[in-house]
Amino acid sequence: MRLTGLAWLVFLVAVPFTAGFPSAAPPGGVDQTFVHDQARNLSVLRSMTGDGVSSEASFMRHGRLPVRRSSVSAAATARSAVNICSRTEDVRDAILRLIPNQNDCRQVTSGELAGITGILELGYDGISSLKPGDFDGLTSLEALSLGDNSIRMLPAGIFDALISLKVLYLWGNSLETLPDGIFSPLTSLTWLYLEQNKLSALPGGIFDGLGSLTVLGLNENELSTLPGGIFDGLTALESLDLSRNKLVTLPGGIFDGLTSLEVLSLEGNSLGTLPDDIFDGLTSLERLDAGENLLSALPGGLFDQLGTLESLDLHGNALAVLSGGVFSGLVSLKRLDLSRNALRLLSGDVFKELVSLEVLGLRENSLSVLPAGIFDTLSRLNVLNLADNVLHTLPDGIFEGLTNLPVSTFESEGEYHDYPGLMLSGNPGAPFQPAVDAGVDQSAGPGTAVSLQGHVTGPWGRNNRWEWIQVQASGSSTPVMVSQSIRLTANDTAVPGFTAPMMAGEYYFRAVAIPSGLGVPVEDWGHGNSAPDWVTIRVDPSTSTVDTPMVVEFALIGNYPNPFNPSTRILLDLPESAAISIGVFNMLGQRVYRADSVIMEAGPSRAFMLEAGPLPAGVYVYRVTARMGSESRIATGRMTLLK
């Protein structure tokens, strides 16, 4: 089974890389909750509910799907009375609720019990114990929910009658042991949830006979060992969650029979080593999570047989060195999270085989140098997180082959999601400072166009963000506003322009080149300031040699800059003085902001400063209304607010 659109949404959105990897978790860091990603079972349970929409919504909220409510078949005609009054009270009452026109526990018939299908819901009922025979007669029941109770033990044979059961929820109880053979009669079972209990050991053969099982949840227990061969009969298993236990080692060949397995989570255990052939039998595996263990090395050939693997999460271990060939065979891998390890050295060909890789997380390691050409084969990469290392230099052209990295998306404030782009924050600043030439001082007439010449060179190539920042005074670093933001290719020249203010005086600008678009000029993060430190623009009416021509038509020129944060200038051609008001609308057509009306003089390129800081990031439509005498003119434009 390949991952469906729903499965990828759960995988890339609900599961971040940790430590900013895109917890790629960015590459740097997902909540590490292991979601049971089973498209086949989704289809099965849709057919059981008859309601694909509600089932899918429940899956996105809880990671589990409901099945259709139980009912009694019309074929349930047998009239032999079965007294169920002595059964556990919650069980008795739940059964009675599913039998139409029956409220006498002494008069329930065997036919009525056998006719109950769908789900028997006993979750969240505060049940602490069950009685032998509680489920006797329920031979057609398809799902049983006992989740989130306080059951400490299961009576032997409690499930013997449930020969049609497909789904069994036992999660969130206090189970410490499981009786031998407790699940043996459940030969039709496809989903079994045992997570969030207190299981410290599993009897050998506990899952024998469950040849139809596709989902097995054992996460968040206290398992320190696994019996050899415990999964041998689970040839249909597609999802196995062993995360958040106390596993120190894995028996050799423990997964060898799981040829249908697509999702395996070992995250959050205490595994210090992995046998070099431990995954060799998993020929269908698509997702492997071994994050947050104690792994200090990866054996050669560990992943050689995983040609179908698409996601590998190794975040939060103790890996210090990765040698060439360790990822050989992973030709389908799209996401690799190595964040929050102790990596000091990477072989130049360590990622050579990963030709399908789209997300790479190396955040929060100890990398001080990167080999030249290490990313050359990763032409599909769209997320690369190198933040929070100790990089002191970058080889020339190290990012040139990454043509799929977005150039219009800057690093987001979020650290734990797969945001497209290059992340370099938290590395030493000085060695990364590009050389920035801000140009020379200028004089301009009020309202005239001014071009600020600038030039930047540095190791970041096209992943630089270039900004002109107006500062409060000569020598100041305190910004007044961002007047220009342009992405550069290394050695390119930026010629941003703006309209000089109408008021005479001196205005001061600094040019800043920021690697990976951090958006804030923080010296520790490797930005480069202009040299000289600022450019002075002197606005003097005497410098104007030509009268400013009056426009004859009203026109909206646009907003500048765009995208912007947090302010932008809306430029208008005005044939006469006008009262200007502006409304901002989201993409649903709802007005989310309104600027106060101001009076603007006639002339070309008149600027209305719009402060949109209170709005969330996104695309908006703005509507300009210009009232000139008895006439009103309206124009609309589109703008993008970045955060």
C-alpha positions in Angstrom: 0.0 0.0 0.0 1.4 3.4 -1.0 0.8 6.4 1.3 -2.4 8.1 0.2 -3.1 11.9 0.3 -4.7 11.5 3.7 -1.7 9.5 5.0 0.8 12.1 3.8 -1.3 14.9 5.4 -1.2 13.1 8.7 2.6 12.3 8.2 3.8 15.8 7.0 1.4 18.0 9.0 0.5 16.2 12.2 4.1 15.0 12.4 6.7 17.6 12.5 10.8 16.8 12.5 11.7 17.5 16.1 14.2 20.2 16.8 13.0 22.3 13.9 13.3 19.7 11.2 10.9 19.8 9.9 9.9 17.1 14.2 11.2 17.1 9.3 10.1 17.3 12.6 11.9 21.1 9.7 14.7 19.6 9.1 15.6 20.1 12.3 12.5 18.8 14.3 7.2 16.3 14.6 5.2 16.1 17.7 6.5 12.4 17.7 3.0 10.9 18.1 2.9 7.8 16.0 -0.3 7.9 13.9 -1.7 4.6 12.5 -1.6 5.4 8.8 -3.7 2.7 7.2 -5.6 3.6 4.0 -6.8 0.1 3.5 -8.4 0.0 7.0 -9.9 3.5 6.3 -11.7 2.0 3.3 -12.9 -1.0 5.4 -14.2 1.1 8.2 -15.9 3.5 5.8 -17.9 0.6 4.5 -18.8 -0.4 8.1 -19.9 3.1 8.9 -21.5 4.1 5.6 -20.2 7.5 6.4 -16.7 8.2 5.0 -16.8 11.9 5.9 -17.3 11.4 9.7 -14.9 8.5 9.8 -12.2 10.5 8.1 -12.8 13.4 10.5 -12.5 11.1 13.5 -9.3 9.7 12.1 -7.7 13.2 11.8 -8.8 14.1 15.4 -8.0 10.8 17.2 -5.8 8.7 15.0 -8.6 6.0 15.1 -11.7 5.4 13.2 -15.2 4.6 14.4 -17.2 1.7 12.9 -20.9 1.8 12.4 -23.1 1.7 15.4 -24.2 -1.7 16.5 -27.7 -3.0 15.5 -29.6 -6.2 15.7 -30.1 -8.0 12.4 -33.6 -8.7 11.3 -32.5 -12.3 11.1 -32.2 -12.5 14.9 -35.3 -14.5 15.4 -34.2 -17.2 17.9 -36.3 -16.8 21.1 -34.3 -18.9 23.6 -34.0 -16.6 26.6 -30.4 -15.8 27.9 -30.3 -14.1 31.2 -27.5 -11.4 31.0 -28.4 -9.7 34.3 -25.3 -11.0 36.0 -22.9 -9.5 33.5 -20.8 -6.5 34.4 -23.3 -3.6 34.7 -21.8 -1.4 32.0 -21.6 -4.3 29.6 -25.2 -5.4 30.3 -26.5 -1.9 29.9 -24.6 -1.3 26.6 -26.0 -4.6 25.2 -29.5 -3.7 26.1 -29.2 -0.3 24.4 -28.4 -2.1 21.2 -31.4 -4.3 21.2 -34.6 -2.5 20.0 -37.6 -2.7 22.4 -35.7 -4.7 24.9 -35.0 -3.5 28.4 -35.3 -6.7 30.5 -31.9 -8.4 31.0 -33.8 -11.6 31.8 -35.5 -11.8 28.5 -32.7 -11.3 26.0 -32.6 -14.1 23.5 -29.6 -15.8 22.0 -30.8 -14.6 18.6 -30.8 -11.0 19.7 -27.2 -11.3 21.0 -26.0 -13.0 17.8 -27.7 -10.3 15.8 -25.7 -7.4 17.3 -23.2 -6.1 14.7 -21.0 -3.0 14.4 -19.5 -1.6 17.6 -20.1 -2.2 21.3 -18.9 1.1 22.8 -17.6 0.7 26.4 -14.8 3.3 26.3 -14.6 6.0 28.9 -17.0 4.2 31.2 -14.7 3.9 34.3 -14.7 0.1 34.1 -12.2 -1.5 36.5 -12.9 -5.2 35.9 -14.7 -7.6 33.6 -16.4 -10.9 34.3 -16.0 -14.2 32.4 -18.8 -14.5 29.9 -19.5 -10.7 29.6 -19.4 -11.0 25.8 -20.8 -14.5 25.3 -23.2 -14.7 22.4 -21.9 -11.7 20.5 -20.8 -13.8 17.6 -21.5 -11.1 15.0 -19.9 -8.1 16.8 -17.4 -6.3 14.6 -15.7 -3.9 17.0 -15.3 -3.6 20.8 -14.1 -0.5 22.4 -12.8 -0.8 26.0 -10.4 2.2 25.7 -9.7 4.7 28.5 -11.0 2.6 31.4 -9.0 1.3 34.4 -9.0 -2.4 33.7 -6.0 -4.1 35.3 -6.5 -7.7 34.1 -8.6 -9.6 31.5 -10.4 -12.8 32.5 -9.2 -15.9 30.5 -11.5 -16.6 27.6 -13.2 -13.2 27.8 -13.1 -12.7 24.0 -13.8 -16.4 23.0 -17.2 -15.7 21.6 -16.2 -12.7 19.4 -15.4 -14.8 16.3 -16.4 -11.9 13.9 -14.5 -9.1 15.7 -12.3 -6.9 13.5 -11.4 -4.0 15.8 -10.5 -4.2 19.5 -9.6 -1.1 21.5 -7.9 -1.8 24.9 -5.8 1.4 25.0 -5.6 3.6 28.1 -6.2 1.0 30.7 -3.9 -0.4 33.5 -3.2 -3.8 32.0 0.0 -5.3 33.5 -0.2 -8.8 31.9 -2.1 -10.6 29.2 -3.4 -14.2 29.7 -2.0 -16.8 27.3 -4.2 -17.3 24.3 -6.5 -14.3 25.1 -6.6 -13.2 21.4 -6.4 -16.7 19.8 -10.1 -16.9 18.9 -10.1 -13.5 17.2 -9.0 -14.8 13.8 -10.8 -12.0 12.0 -9.2 -9.2 14.0 -7.6 -6.5 11.8 -6.9 -3.7 14.4 -5.6 -4.3 18.0 -4.8 -1.3 20.2 -2.9 -2.0 23.5 -1.1 1.3 23.9 -1.0 3.4 27.1 -1.1 0.4 29.5 1.4 -1.0 31.9 2.6 -4.0 30.1 6.1 -4.9 31.1 6.3 -8.3 29.2 4.3 -10.2 26.5 3.7 -13.9 26.6 5.3 -15.7 23.7 2.7 -16.6 21.1 0.3 -14.0 22.4 -0.5 -12.9 18.8 -0.5 -16.4 17.3 -3.5 -17.0 15.0 -4.0 -13.3 14.2 -3.1 -13.7 10.5 -5.5 -11.0 9.5 -4.1 -8.3 11.8 -3.0 -5.1 10.0 -2.6 -2.6 12.9 -1.0 -3.3 16.2 -0.4 -0.6 18.8 1.9 -1.4 21.8 3.2 2.1 22.3 3.5 3.8 25.8 3.8 0.6 27.8 6.8 -0.6 29.9 8.2 -3.3 27.6 11.9 -3.8 28.2 12.2 -7.0 26.1 10.3 -8.8 23.3 10.0 -12.6 23.0 11.8 -13.9 19.9 9.3 -14.8 17.1 6.4 -12.9 18.8 5.4 -11.3 15.5 6.1 -14.3 13.2 2.5 -15.1 12.3 1.5 -11.5 11.6 2.1 -11.7 7.8 -0.7 -9.1 7.0 0.6 -6.5 9.6 1.0 -3.1 8.0 1.5 -0.8 11.1 3.4 -1.7 14.3 3.9 0.9 17.0 6.5 0.1 19.8 7.3 3.7 20.7 7.7 5.0 24.2 8.6 1.7 25.9 11.8 0.7 27.6 13.3 -1.5 25.0 17.1 -1.8 25.3 17.7 -4.4 22.6 15.8 -6.2 19.8 16.0 -9.9 19.3 17.6 -11.0 16.0 15.0 -11.6 13.3 12.2 -10.1 15.3 10.7 -8.4 12.2 11.7 -11.0 9.6 8.1 -12.2 8.9 6.6 -8.8 8.6 6.8 -8.6 4.8 3.6 -6.4 4.6 4.7 -3.9 7.2 4.6 -0.3 6.0 4.9 1.7 9.2 7.3 0.9 12.2 7.9 3.1 15.2 10.7 2.4 17.7 10.8 6.0 18.8 11.4 6.9 22.5 13.0 3.7 23.7 16.5 3.1 25.1 18.0 1.3 22.1 21.8 1.6 22.0 22.5 -0.6 19.0 20.6 -2.2 16.2 21.6 -5.5 14.6 22.8 -4.9 11.0 20.1 -7.2 9.5 17.3 -6.2 11.8 15.3 -4.5 9.0 16.2 -6.9 6.2 12.8 -8.6 6.0 10.8 -5.4 5.9 10.6 -5.2 2.1 7.4 -3.1 2.1 8.4 -0.6 4.8 7.6 3.1 4.0 8.1 4.8 7.3 10.6 4.1 10.0 10.9 6.1 13.2 13.9 5.3 15.5 14.2 8.8 17.0 14.9 9.5 20.7 16.9 6.4 21.4 20.6 6.0 22.4 22.0 5.1 19.1 25.6 6.2 18.7 26.4 4.5 15.4 24.6 3.0 12.5 25.9 -0.4 11.2 26.9 -0.6 7.6 24.1 -2.1 5.5 21.4 -1.4 8.1 19.1 0.1 5.5 20.2 -1.8 2.4 17.0 -3.7 1.9 14.6 -0.8 2.5 14.2 0.3 -1.1 10.5 1.3 -0.5 11.3 3.5 2.6 10.0 7.1 2.2 10.6 8.5 5.7 13.4 7.8 8.1 13.5 9.6 11.5 16.7 9.3 13.6 16.4 12.6 15.6 17.4 12.8 19.2 20.0 10.0 19.3 23.7 10.2 20.0 25.1 9.8 16.4 28.5 11.5 16.1 29.7 10.3 12.7 28.0 9.2 9.5 30.1 7.2 7.0 29.6 6.9 3.3 27.2 4.2 2.2 25.2 4.1 5.4 22.1 5.2 3.5 22.8 3.1 0.4 19.6 1.5 -1.0 17.3 4.2 0.1 16.4 5.3 -3.4 12.8 6.1 -2.5 13.6 8.1 0.7 11.9 11.6 0.7 12.4 12.6 4.3 15.4 12.2 6.6 15.6 13.6 10.1 19.0 13.6 11.8 18.4 16.6 14.1 19.4 16.7 17.7 22.3 14.3 17.5 26.0 14.8 18.1 27.1 14.8 14.5 30.6 16.3 14.1 31.6 14.9 10.7 29.8 13.9 7.5 31.3 11.9 4.7 31.2 13.8 1.4 29.1 11.0 -0.2 26.9 10.2 2.8 23.8 11.5 1.0 24.9 10.4 -2.5 22.2 7.7 -2.9 19.3 9.8 -1.7 18.2 11.0 -5.1 14.5 11.3 -4.1 15.1 13.2 -0.9 12.9 16.3 -0.4 13.4 17.1 3.4 16.7 16.9 5.2 17.0 17.8 8.9 20.5 18.4 10.5 19.4 20.9 13.1 21.1 21.0 16.6 24.2 19.0 15.9 27.9 19.9 16.2 28.8 20.3 12.5 31.7 22.8 12.1 32.4 22.1 8.4 30.5 20.6 5.4 32.3 18.7 2.6 32.2 20.3 -0.8 29.6 18.7 -3.0 27.8 17.0 -0.1 24.4 18.1 -1.5 25.1 17.8 -5.2 22.8 14.8 -5.9 19.8 16.2 -3.9 18.2 18.0 -6.8 14.7 17.4 -5.3 15.4 18.9 -1.9 13.0 21.6 -0.8 13.7 21.7 2.9 17.3 21.9 4.4 17.7 22.7 8.0 21.3 23.4 9.2 20.3 25.6 12.1 22.0 25.6 15.5 25.3 24.0 14.5 28.8 25.5 14.8 29.5 26.0 11.1 32.4 28.4 10.6 32.6 28.3 6.8 30.7 27.0 3.8 32.4 25.7 0.6 31.8 27.9 -2.5 28.7 26.9 -4.4 27.6 24.3 -1.8 23.9 25.1 -2.4 24.1 25.7 -6.2 22.6 22.3 -7.1 19.6 22.7 -4.9 17.4 24.2 -7.6 14.2 23.0 -5.9 14.8 25.0 -2.7 12.2 27.8 -2.8 13.6 31.3 -3.2 10.5 33.1 -2.1 10.0 31.5 1.3 12.1 32.7 4.2 12.7 30.8 7.4 9.6 30.8 9.5 9.5 31.4 13.3 8.1 27.9 13.7 10.9 25.4 14.4 9.2 22.1 14.2 7.5 21.9 10.8 8.5 21.2 7.3 8.6 24.7 6.0 10.2 24.9 2.5 13.5 26.6 2.4 17.0 26.8 3.8 17.6 27.3 7.6 21.0 28.5 8.8 20.1 30.4 12.0 22.1 29.8 15.2 25.5 29.3 13.5 28.5 31.6 14.2 27.9 35.0 12.6 31.2 36.6 11.6 32.5 34.1 9.1 29.1 34.3 7.3 28.9 38.0 6.8 28.6 38.9 3.1 30.4 42.0 1.8 27.7 44.6 1.2 28.3 47.9 -0.7 25.5 50.3 0.1 26.4 52.9 -2.5 26.8 56.7 -1.9 24.9 59.5 -0.4 22.3 61.2 -2.6 20.2 64.3 -2.9 16.6 64.3 -4.2 13.7 66.5 -4.7 10.4 66.0 -2.7 8.3 63.2 -4.3 10.9 62.2 -6.8 12.1 58.7 -7.5 15.3 57.6 -5.8 17.4 54.5 -6.6 19.7 53.0 -4.0 22.6 51.3 -5.6 23.9 48.2 -3.7 26.1 45.2 -4.2 26.5 42.0 -2.2 28.8 39.0 -2.4 29.0 36.1 0.0 28.7 32.3 0.5 24.9 32.1 0.6 24.2 32.6 -3.1 20.5 32.9 -4.1 19.5 32.2 -0.5 20.3 35.7 0.6 17.6 38.2 1.6 18.5 41.8 0.8 16.9 44.7 2.5 17.1 48.4 2.6 16.2 49.5 6.2 15.5 53.1 7.0 17.1 53.9 10.4 16.4 56.7 12.8 19.7 58.5 12.5 23.2 58.3 11.0 25.0 55.4 12.7 21.8 54.0 14.1 20.7 50.4 13.8 17.1 51.1 14.9 14.8 50.6 11.9 12.0 52.9 11.0 10.6 50.7 8.3 11.7 48.2 5.6 11.6 50.0 2.3 12.9 47.3 0.1 13.3 43.5 0.2 14.9 41.6 -2.7 16.4 38.1 -3.1 19.8 38.1 -4.7 22.1 35.7 -6.5 25.6 36.0 -5.3 27.5 38.9 -7.0 24.3 40.4 -8.3 23.6 44.1 -7.9 20.3 45.3 -6.3 18.8 48.6 -7.5 15.8 49.1 -5.2 13.9 52.4 -5.7 11.4 54.4 -3.6 9.7 57.8 -3.7 11.5 60.5 -1.7 9.3 62.0 1.1 7.6 65.3 0.4 9.1 66.9 3.6 12.6 68.3 3.3 15.2 66.8 5.6 17.8 63.9 5.8 16.8 60.3 5.7 19.2 57.4 6.6 19.2 53.9 5.2 21.2 50.8 5.9 21.6 47.9 3.4 21.4 44.4 5.0 22.0 41.0 3.4 20.6 38.2 5.5 21.4 34.5 4.8 18.3 32.3 4.5 16.0 35.2 5.0 15.9 35.3 8.8 14.0 38.6 8.5 15.6 40.3 11.5 19.2 41.7 11.3 20.7 39.9 14.4 24.5 39.9 14.2 24.8 36.5 15.9 22.9 35.0 13.0 25.3 36.0 10.3 23.7 39.0 8.6 26.0 41.5 6.8 25.5 45.3 7.2 26.3 47.8 4.6 29.7 49.4 4.4 29.6 52.4 4.8 27.1 51.8 7.6 24.4 54.0 6.1 23.4 56.0 3.1 22.0 59.5 3.6 19.3 60.8 1.3 18.9 64.6 1.5 15.5 65.8 0.4 15.8 69.4 -0.7 13.2 71.3 -2.8 16.0 73.2 -4.5 17.3 70.0 -6.2 14.1 69.7 -8.3 14.8 71.1 -11.8 11.6 70.0 -13.4 8.1 70.5 -12.2 6.3 67.3 -11.2 3.8 66.7 -13.9 0.2 66.3 -12.7 -1.6 63.1 -13.7 -4.9 63.3 -15.4 -6.2 59.9 -14.5 -6.8 58.2 -11.2 -4.8 55.0 -10.9 -3.7 52.4 -8.3 0.0 51.7 -9.0 0.3 48.9 -6.4 1.8 48.4 -3.0 5.5 48.4 -2.3 7.1 46.3 -1.0 5.1 43.2 -1.7 5.4 40.8 0.0 5.9 42.9 3.2 6.1 42.8 7.0 4.7 44.7 8.8 4.0 47.8 6.6 3.7 48.6 2.9 3.1 51.7 0.8 0.1 51.8 -1.4 1.0 54.1 -4.4 -1.7 56.1 -6.2 -1.9 58.6 -9.0 -4.3 61.4 -8.0 -5.6 64.0 -10.4 -6.7 66.1 -7.4 -6.7 66.1 -3.7 -8.7 63.2 -2.3 -9.9 61.6 1.0 -8.4 58.1 0.9 -9.7 55.1 2.9 -8.5 51.5 2.6 -10.2 48.3 3.5 -8.4 44.9 3.7 -10.2 41.7 3.0 -9.3 38.0 3.4 -9.7 35.5 0.6 -13.2 34.7 1.8 -14.2 38.3 1.2 -14.5 39.2 4.9 -13.1 42.6 5.8 -10.4 42.1 8.5 -8.9 45.6 8.7 -9.8 49.2 7.9 -7.4 52.1 7.7 -8.6 55.6 8.8 -9.4 58.1 6.1 -6.6 60.6 5.2 -6.4 63.6 2.9 -3.7 63.2 0.2 -2.5 65.9 -2.2 -2.7 65.6 -6.0 0.2 64.2 -7.8 1.9 61.0 -9.2 2.8 58.1 -7.0 1.3 59.4 -3.8 2.0 56.9 -1.0 -0.4 55.7 1.7 1.4 53.8 4.5 -0.6 50.8 5.5 0.4 49.2 8.9 -0.9 45.5 8.8 1.0 44.2 11.8 -2.1 43.0 13.7 -3.1 40.7 10.8 -1.8 37.1 10.4 0.4 36.1 7.5 -1.4 35.5 4.3 -2.7 36.9 1.0 -5.2 39.7 1.2 -7.2 41.9 -1.2 -7.2 45.7 -0.4 -9.8 48.2 -1.7 -8.9 51.8 -2.1 -11.7 54.4 -2.1 -10.7 57.9 -3.2 -13.3 60.7 -2.7 -12.6 63.7 -4.8 -15.3 66.3 -4.4 -18.6 64.7 -5.2 -16.9 61.8 -7.1 -15.6 58.5 -5.6 -13.1 56.2 -7.3 -12.4 52.6 -6.2 -9.5 50.3 -7.1 -8.4 47.0 -5.7 -5.1 45.2 -5.4 -3.6 42.1 -3.9 -0.8 41.9 -1.2 1.0 39.3 0.7 1.9 39.7 4.4 4.8 37.7 5.8 5.5 37.0 9.4 
